[in-house]
Amino acid sequence: MSKAATRKDVDDVIEIIHDLMDHISKQFDRVDMRLTEVNKDSIIWIKSMITLLQPSMVSFGRIDRYETELAARDSQFERLLAWARKVSLKTGIPLENL
């Protein structure tokens, strides 16, 4: 009995490989479709989170400006108090506990 492959054997192997490649290609297509859906869902979720967080970010900006204004006011008050203490020492008029 001959151990050489016949043309039919080669054609059978080629057909099996072709079927396997077709199956793998379909699997990749399914995975690609799922990834596309996941990406779409992720983008939708990210956009909704940004929409929800935008007012908070605006509020943080307002808080930051408010804190800056408070720091400026406190600094101005400290300079004014230092000046009042100097005036108190020079004039002899006691400065109440401030």
Order of alpha helices (4+ residues) and beta strands (2+ residues): alpha
